[in-house]
Amino acid sequence: MQWMGDNSIAILPAANEKVRSRDVNFHFRQDSDFWYLTGFDEPEAVVVIIPGRKHGEFILFNREKDPIQETWHGVRLGQEGAIETLGADDAFPITDIDDILPGLMEGKDRIYFELGVNPEFDQQILEWRNQLTNAQHKGESRPGEMIDLKHHLHEMRLIKTQAEIQRMRYAANVSAKAHIALMKACASGKNERHMEAELEYHYALNDCRHAAYPSIVAAGNNANILHYVENDSELEDGDLLLTDAGCEFEYYASDISRTIPINGRFSKAQAELYDLVLAAQEAAIEMVKPGNHWNDIHDKAVEIITQGLIDLKILKGSLKVNLIKETYKEFYMHKTGHWLGLDVHDVGDYQVHGQPRLLEAGMVLTVEPGLYINKDNTRVAKKWRGIGIRIEDDVAVTKTGYDVLSKAAPKDREKIEQLMQ
């Protein structure tokens, strides 16, 4: 409200329920922006924020209490609950929004909403605004300019409070426990889906019911598919297993990747590539500190990996030439991380005025270099083929450097082998 200024109004709708099949919906997940502002996890709701309004600045339109509907579909908070539980200044039935909201918009200099996120709701706002415009001859004041709220709200979300980081740390610790359980359970002859079940069991066991994103459990050459989610192949003796998985706690995400040997021992070739990725990740994490550019993290990982590929004779030529020609992209084709928060690929610009963003305390990001050599790549020696490795951690930027939220998940090669015995 401080940012919006006087004589303004912000209007955001809740997420819609989505059909999974016929009359069965997917489990409802609230829109992250709506949750950030309200902490309300029901559909069919609209939050209205009006700085300086005498009768209340935080207004919620939501479903009424309904004993019959609540018997079938679960308890509703209702209007009194919204005021008591969420601290709303006022709450109205969602069915009354057409009668009440245009009056709240009347005469405002600025209307903030999230343009393009929900086209149907965008159209509804325009209709309410037109309703006021058509009523001008009755002496009512037409609302002023319409402004997209997303950029400014997402800039707020980019810098986490300590309360948010506590939730992310908890999610990361639970995910680390799940990865450790997977390492102990991993064995040839099992299936990728057995490993996925191990993860989800330990999420639920530790009060994190939902994965933050579809788990990637990729054995052998499947690891060379970056967003592999089929998770239905057998685990073969001698292959690696790449697991990219994390739960969410109170809507805040974790995102961890670990790569382990299915039989509990890295082969010589696997160990050489693994140690290279780990060295790149550790060097990249050291670049996480206030004042460094976002690109510094990726550039450091690329430098380490490229030099390592030259040393292993997978690439030829000098480091400088290979970096200029970007030859590493055949084996390392993605960036080294992303923002993390209420969304696993969280909001916030990576560039400001065309320049890489400077890191600030309170930002949380992933650091995840990888190496991917497809089994059909005949341009490299046979011993490297079919190996895919990614190591990923969740890292908070502190005032003096960094804090690895996911450090409880083992990534040292010797520790992984010891754990798997």
Beta strands, then each sheet from edge to edge (+ up, - down):
strand 1: 8-13
strand 2: 19-21
strand 3: 24-25
strand 4: 46-49
strand 5: 58-62
strand 6: 90-93
strand 7: 110-113
strand 8: 145-148
strand 9: 216-219
strand 10: 240-245
strand 11: 248-249
strand 12: 252-253
strand 13: 256-261
strand 14: 351-352
strand 15: 355-356
strand 16: 364-367
strand 17: 370-373
strand 18: 387-390
strand 19: 393-397
strand 20: 402-404
sheet 1: 6+ 5+ 4- 1+ 7+ 8+
sheet 2: 2+ 3-
sheet 3: 9+ 10- 13+
sheet 4: 11+ 12-
sheet 5: 14+ 15-
sheet 6: 16+ 19- 20+
sheet 7: 17+ 18-
end
